[in-house]
């Protein structure tokens, strides 16, 4: 059971990170095209925010709790690596709901209105925050792996 939970946990976390990396790679390329293409990509990002990130975060959280539960006391909710993991899920959810979703909606609207100046200003903000979010996620991966390897 523990191995199954861990595999699912890692796959969900990998999906979260993979979606972030894909966005970081694709966004500048499609945004450079502008217009309907860039707007469509922003709508796809909104879709990721509704259909990929939330399920991945929920599965990470549930399997993380499950892993603590089957650890026979080896791990506890006060352990630093677990606290960091929980904080990352909360921060990721808050950033998605309060920052990334609204930014993608505004950016799509700007591209649809042929206002590339506004769109690129919004993209620069999303990129900076996206880098921070991805670095926090990578940090969480490192903390988890280092704990499991210890």
N, C-alpha and C positions, 0 to 999 in steps of 0.2 A: 504494500500500500504506500509506503514512504517513497519508494522509487517512482511509482506512478505519479504521485503528487508532485514530486520534484521535477519530473519530466514535463508535466503540464505547466507547472510554475515557470520553468525556463522557457518553454515554447511561447507562453503568453507574454513574458517579459521581452523575449526576442521579437515578437510581433510588434510590440510597442516601440522598441528601438528601431526595428526595420522600417516601420512606417515613418518615423522621424527622419531617418537617414534618406529614405526615398524622397521625402518632401524637400529636404535640404538640397538634394541633387537636381530634382526636376523643376522646382519652382523658378530658379533663375533662368533656366532655358526657355520655359514656356512663357514666363513673364516678359522676356525680351521680345517675343513675337507680338505681344500686346493684344488688344481687342478681344474678340470673342474667344480666341484660344486661351488667352490668359484668364479670362473670366471663367471659362469652363473648368480650368485647372483649380481655380479658387473654390468653385462649387464642389469639385472632387475632394478638396481639402476639408470643406465643411462636412462632406459625407464621411470622411475618415474620422472626423471629430464626433460623429454620431454613431458610426457603425463598426469602427475598428478600435479606437482608443478606449472607449468605455468598457466594452466587453473584455479587452485585454487587461485593463486595470482591475476589473471585478474578479476575473479569474486569478490574477496575481494575488489579490488580497485574500480570496477564499482559500486558495491552495497554500498560501503562506500561513494562514491561521491553522489549516489542516496539518501542515508540517510541524508546527509548534505542538499541536495536539498529539501527534503520533511520536513525538521525540522522547517520550518517557522522562520528561523533566530535563533533558539535555539542553533545551532552549526554553527561554521564557520571554514574555512580552516586554520585560524590562531590559533585555539584552540590546546593546547598542545597535547591532546590525539589524535587528527586527524593528527597533524604533525608527531607524533611518529608512527602512523599507516602507513602513506605514506612512511616514512623513512624505516620502516621494509620491506615493499614491495620492495622498491628499493634495500636495502641491501640484502634481500633474493634472488632477481633476479640476482644481481651482483655476489653473492657468488655461486649460482647455475651454472651460465654461465662460470665464470672465475676460480672457484675453484673446486666445487664438481663434475661437469661433467668431466673435464680433469683428476681429481684424480681417479675417477671410471674407466675411460678408461685406464689409466696407470696401475691401480691395476689389472684390468681384463687381460691386456696384460702380466703383470708379472706372474699372476697365470697360464695363458696359456703357458708361457715359462718355467714353473716350477721353477720360481725364487721367492721362498717364502720369502726370506729375504727382497727383494725389496718390495714385496707385503705387508708385515707386517709393514714395515717402512711407506709406503704410507697410510696404514689403520690407523696407529697411528696418522698421521697428519689429516686425514679425521675425525677421532673420536674427536680429540681436537676441530677442527673447527666446527664439527657437534654439539658438546655440547654447544659451544658458540652461534651458530645459534639458537639452540632450546631454550636456556635460553633467548635470545633476543625475540624470539617469545612468550615465556611464559610471559616475562615482558610486552610485548605489550598486551597480553590477560588481564593481571592484570590491566594495565592502563585503558583499555576499560571498563572492568567490574566495576572498582572503579568509573569511571566517570558516567556510567549509573546508578550505585547504589546511587550516590550522590544526 
